[in-house]
Amino acid sequence: MDSNWAAEHLQVIRTLMERSALYRRALAPIMIFTGMVGVAGGVLGWFFKIDSTRGFIGNWAGAAVLALAGSFLLVRRQALKESEPFWSPPTRRVAQALLAPLFIGSIAGLLALVCPGWDFLPKWGLPAFWMLLYGCALNAAGFFMHRGIKLLGWIFAFFGCALMAARCFAGGPLALREEHCVMGGVFGGLHLAYGVYLYFTEKGRNEA
């Protein structure tokens, strides 16, 4: 059993190394799409003045579901294009690395939504909490992908810590309407910037 596990693990590592360029190309449209969804979520929340807890969580839960569904379709299309299985061992490793932090963040949002008296985490603390968990998720996934994902995870963690630290110097918490701008700028802006970077650097490599 141990020998089988070791062989599978080595095969996953070998596959990831051989297909690093392919995964890098596939990641660019996913990041750009996710970034556009994040920016749109921030703009919608600000424009429509969504300042209730239910509205805030609903807006960003919808954005997360849309980003996840779009990413799934993009990955599936790439797998079909390359005539490869979608749910491959490397894909499973990445999904497992992402799962725990994303699950915790989802449960926190759900509890804040359905339990009005839930005071474990104040509603204005959700964005920082989500950024920290998402940063941890990306950092974990980075062990099975190229190192840029690890760096992106650390940037999300930095912004989460900065948002926590800002609470020390502010007279009070940000209003939820303002938190939409923070979420759109961080989640949308970082994904979009990283996706554009991947697109142009990969395009430059191909032309060279």
Buried (B, 14 or more C-beta within 10 A) or exposed (E): EEEEEEEEEEEBBEBBEEBEEEBBBBBBBBBBBBBBBBBBBBBBBBEEEBBEBEBBBBBBBEBBEBBEEBBEEBBEEBBEEEEBEEEBBBBEBBEEBBEEBBEBBBEBBEEBBEEEEBEEBEBBBBBBBBBBBBBBBBBBBBEBBBEBBBBBBBBBBBBBBEBBEEBEEEEEBBEBBBBBBBBBBBBBBBBBBBBBEBBEEBEEEEEE
